[in-house]
Amino acid sequence: MVMDIYSRKIVGWQVHDAESSAHAADLIEDIARRENIDKKQLVIHSDNGSPMKGATLRAKLVDLDIATSFSRPRVSNDNPYSESLFKTVKYHHTFPENPFKTLSEARNWVEAFVCWFNNEHQHSALKFVTPNQRHNGLDSAVLEKRKRVIEQAKRDNPERWNGRQTRNLTPIGHVYLRGCCRFENPLEIQ
């Protein structure tokens, strides 16, 4: 799965029976084309696995002029964004208790999960807008509308708030990776 850290949208995914640099390169090329990624626009942060450091993927990243960033060596939880995503995957109510019987079954499940995650999942770190709303720049309008509704409800029923403030609905700004720089629109590869 590849996640845009800024919006948390899963912008691409593939399921294979084995990891390989060639599969990763194919996925990145597909995403760069679909997302209209310009040269020098993107930083891909990944773990230190061999597919992510393989020659085929590295050549594709050079060809697409995509910069790379890697997790710290021997640190499995270096990226809170991907850790959070995969916890959501594992604890999703439709995640099967038993292994998938076929590759097709696994792909169908992932496709349905990604559709739900991007379009329905109201992400807590994004002030409860969906990744697609954030990715498409709709989060500010959604949050502003929510703010107006809540403020009106507070005026109509002040006793419900008992002097408490309403939820902060200011859109999230820049996104950072620990020990790295600020990102405006990177993709996360995992």
PARO-971521 format. One record per residue (C-alpha): y, x, z. Coordinates in steps of 0.5 Angstrom, whole numbers, plus 2048, in hexadecimal, padded with zeros to 3 digits. Each point is the difference from the previous one (the first is absolute). Example, Ala and Ser with C-alpha at 12.3 -4.5 7.8 and 13.67 -1.06 7.14 Angstrom:
2
<site py="7F7" px="819" pz="810"/>
<site py="807" px="802" pz="7FE"/>
***
This chain:
190
<site py="800" px="800" pz="800"/>
<site py="807" px="802" pz="7FF"/>
<site py="806" px="7FD" pz="804"/>
<site py="807" px="801" pz="7FF"/>
<site py="802" px="802" pz="807"/>
<site py="807" px="7FD" pz="7FF"/>
<site py="7FE" px="7F9" pz="7FF"/>
<site py="7F8" px="801" pz="802"/>
<site py="7FE" px="7FC" pz="7FA"/>
<site py="7F9" px="803" pz="7FD"/>
<site py="802" px="802" pz="7F9"/>
<site py="7FA" px="802" pz="7FE"/>
<site py="7F8" px="800" pz="802"/>
<site py="7FA" px="802" pz="7FD"/>
<site py="7F9" px="7FF" pz="803"/>
<site py="7FA" px="805" pz="7FD"/>
<site py="7FA" px="803" pz="803"/>
<site py="802" px="807" pz="801"/>
<site py="807" px="803" pz="801"/>
<site py="803" px="805" pz="7FA"/>
<site py="806" px="803" pz="7FE"/>
<site py="7FF" px="7FD" pz="7F9"/>
<site py="800" px="7F9" pz="803"/>
<site py="806" px="801" pz="805"/>
<site py="804" px="803" pz="7F9"/>
<site py="7FE" px="7FA" pz="7FD"/>
<site py="803" px="7FB" pz="805"/>
<site py="806" px="804" pz="801"/>
<site py="801" px="800" pz="7F8"/>
<site py="7FF" px="7F8" pz="800"/>
<site py="805" px="7FF" pz="806"/>
<site py="805" px="805" pz="7FD"/>
<site py="800" px="7FC" pz="7FA"/>
<site py="800" px="7F9" pz="803"/>
<site py="805" px="801" pz="805"/>
<site py="805" px="804" pz="7FB"/>
<site py="800" px="806" pz="804"/>
<site py="805" px="805" pz="7FD"/>
<site py="7FF" px="808" pz="800"/>
<site py="802" px="803" pz="807"/>
<site py="801" px="7F9" pz="803"/>
<site py="7F9" px="800" pz="804"/>
<site py="7FD" px="804" pz="806"/>
<site py="7F9" px="7FF" pz="801"/>
<site py="7FD" px="801" pz="807"/>
<site py="7F9" px="801" pz="801"/>
<site py="7FB" px="802" pz="805"/>
<site py="7FD" px="807" pz="7FE"/>
<site py="7F9" px="7FD" pz="7FD"/>
<site py="7FD" px="804" pz="7FA"/>
<site py="802" px="7FA" pz="7FB"/>
<site py="807" px="801" pz="802"/>
<site py="800" px="807" pz="7FF"/>
<site py="7FC" px="800" pz="7FA"/>
<site py="802" px="803" pz="7F9"/>
<site py="800" px="7FA" pz="7FC"/>
<site py="805" px="7FC" pz="805"/>
<site py="804" px="806" pz="801"/>
<site py="801" px="801" pz="7F8"/>
<site py="801" px="7F9" pz="800"/>
<site py="806" px="800" pz="805"/>
<site py="803" px="806" pz="7FD"/>
<site py="800" px="7FC" pz="7F9"/>
<site py="803" px="7FA" pz="803"/>
<site py="805" px="805" pz="804"/>
<site py="7FE" px="7FD" pz="807"/>
<site py="801" px="804" pz="806"/>
<site py="7FA" px="800" pz="805"/>
<site py="800" px="800" pz="808"/>
<site py="7FA" px="801" pz="804"/>
<site py="7FE" px="7FE" pz="807"/>
<site py="7FF" px="806" pz="805"/>
<site py="7FA" px="803" pz="800"/>
<site py="7FA" px="7FE" pz="805"/>
<site py="805" px="7FA" pz="802"/>
<site py="7FD" px="7F9" pz="7FE"/>
<site py="805" px="7FC" pz="802"/>
<site py="806" px="803" pz="7FD"/>
<site py="803" px="7FA" pz="7FD"/>
<site py="801" px="7FA" pz="804"/>
<site py="801" px="7FC" pz="7F9"/>
<site py="7F9" px="801" pz="7FE"/>
<site py="7FD" px="800" pz="807"/>
<site py="803" px="7F9" pz="800"/>
<site py="7FE" px="7FD" pz="7FA"/>
<site py="7F9" px="802" pz="801"/>
<site py="800" px="7FD" pz="807"/>
<site py="802" px="7FA" pz="7FC"/>
<site py="7FA" px="801" pz="7FB"/>
<site py="7FB" px="801" pz="805"/>
<site py="802" px="7FA" pz="805"/>
<site py="802" px="7FB" pz="7FA"/>
<site py="7FC" px="7F9" pz="802"/>
<site py="7FC" px="801" pz="7F9"/>
<site py="7FE" px="807" pz="801"/>
<site py="7F8" px="800" pz="7FF"/>
<site py="7FC" px="802" pz="806"/>
<site py="7FB" px="803" pz="7FB"/>
<site py="801" px="805" pz="7FB"/>
<site py="801" px="7FD" pz="7F9"/>
<site py="7FA" px="7FF" pz="7FC"/>
<site py="803" px="802" pz="7F9"/>
<site py="806" px="804" pz="7FE"/>
<site py="803" px="7F9" pz="7FC"/>
<site py="800" px="7FD" pz="807"/>
<site py="804" px="805" pz="803"/>
<site py="805" px="800" pz="7FB"/>
<site py="800" px="7F8" pz="800"/>
<site py="802" px="801" pz="808"/>
<site py="805" px="805" pz="7FF"/>
<site py="803" px="7FC" pz="7FA"/>
<site py="801" px="7FA" pz="805"/>
<site py="802" px="804" pz="806"/>
<site py="806" px="804" pz="7FC"/>
<site py="802" px="7F9" pz="7FD"/>
<site py="800" px="7FD" pz="807"/>
<site py="804" px="806" pz="803"/>
<site py="805" px="801" pz="7FB"/>
<site py="802" px="7F9" pz="7FF"/>
<site py="7FE" px="7FC" pz="807"/>
<site py="800" px="805" pz="805"/>
<site py="806" px="800" pz="804"/>
<site py="801" px="807" pz="802"/>
<site py="802" px="801" pz="807"/>
<site py="804" px="807" pz="7FF"/>
<site py="803" px="7FD" pz="7FA"/>
<site py="803" px="7FA" pz="805"/>
<site py="7FB" px="7FB" pz="7FD"/>
<site py="801" px="800" pz="7F9"/>
<site py="7FA" px="802" pz="7FB"/>
<site py="800" px="806" pz="7FD"/>
<site py="801" px="7FD" pz="7F9"/>
<site py="807" px="7FD" pz="803"/>
<site py="802" px="807" pz="802"/>
<site py="7FE" px="804" pz="7FA"/>
<site py="803" px="7FB" pz="7FB"/>
<site py="807" px="800" pz="804"/>
<site py="7FF" px="7F9" pz="803"/>
<site py="800" px="802" pz="807"/>
<site py="807" px="800" pz="802"/>
<site py="801" px="7F9" pz="7FD"/>
<site py="7FA" px="7FD" pz="804"/>
<site py="802" px="803" pz="806"/>
<site py="807" px="7FE" pz="800"/>
<site py="7FD" px="7F9" pz="7FF"/>
<site py="7FC" px="800" pz="806"/>
<site py="806" px="803" pz="804"/>
<site py="804" px="7FA" pz="7FE"/>
<site py="7FA" px="7FB" pz="802"/>
<site py="7FF" px="803" pz="806"/>
<site py="808" px="800" pz="802"/>
<site py="800" px="7F9" pz="7FE"/>
<site py="7FA" px="7FE" pz="805"/>
<site py="803" px="804" pz="805"/>
<site py="807" px="7FC" pz="800"/>
<site py="7FC" px="7FA" pz="7FF"/>
<site py="7FB" px="802" pz="806"/>
<site py="803" px="805" pz="805"/>
<site py="7FC" px="7FF" pz="805"/>
<site py="7FA" px="802" pz="7FC"/>
<site py="803" px="807" pz="800"/>
<site py="802" px="800" pz="808"/>
<site py="806" px="805" pz="7FE"/>
<site py="7FB" px="805" pz="7FC"/>
<site py="802" px="803" pz="7FA"/>
<site py="7FD" px="7FE" pz="7F9"/>
<site py="7FB" px="805" pz="7FC"/>
<site py="803" px="805" pz="7FD"/>
<site py="7FF" px="7FF" pz="7F8"/>
<site py="804" px="805" pz="7FD"/>
<site py="7FC" px="803" pz="7FB"/>
<site py="7FD" px="807" pz="801"/>
<site py="803" px="806" pz="7FD"/>
<site py="7FD" px="807" pz="7FE"/>
<site py="7F9" px="801" pz="801"/>
<site py="7FE" px="807" pz="803"/>
<site py="7F9" px="804" pz="801"/>
<site py="800" px="804" pz="806"/>
<site py="801" px="807" pz="7FF"/>
<site py="802" px="7FE" pz="7F9"/>
<site py="807" px="7FE" pz="7FC"/>
<site py="803" px="7F9" pz="7FF"/>
<site py="7FD" px="7FC" pz="7FB"/>
<site py="803" px="7FA" pz="7FC"/>
<site py="7FA" px="7FE" pz="7FB"/>
<site py="7FA" px="805" pz="801"/>
<site py="7F9" px="7FE" pz="7FF"/>
<site py="7FA" px="802" pz="805"/>
<site py="7FA" px="802" pz="7FD"/>
<site py="7FA" px="7FF" pz="805"/>
***
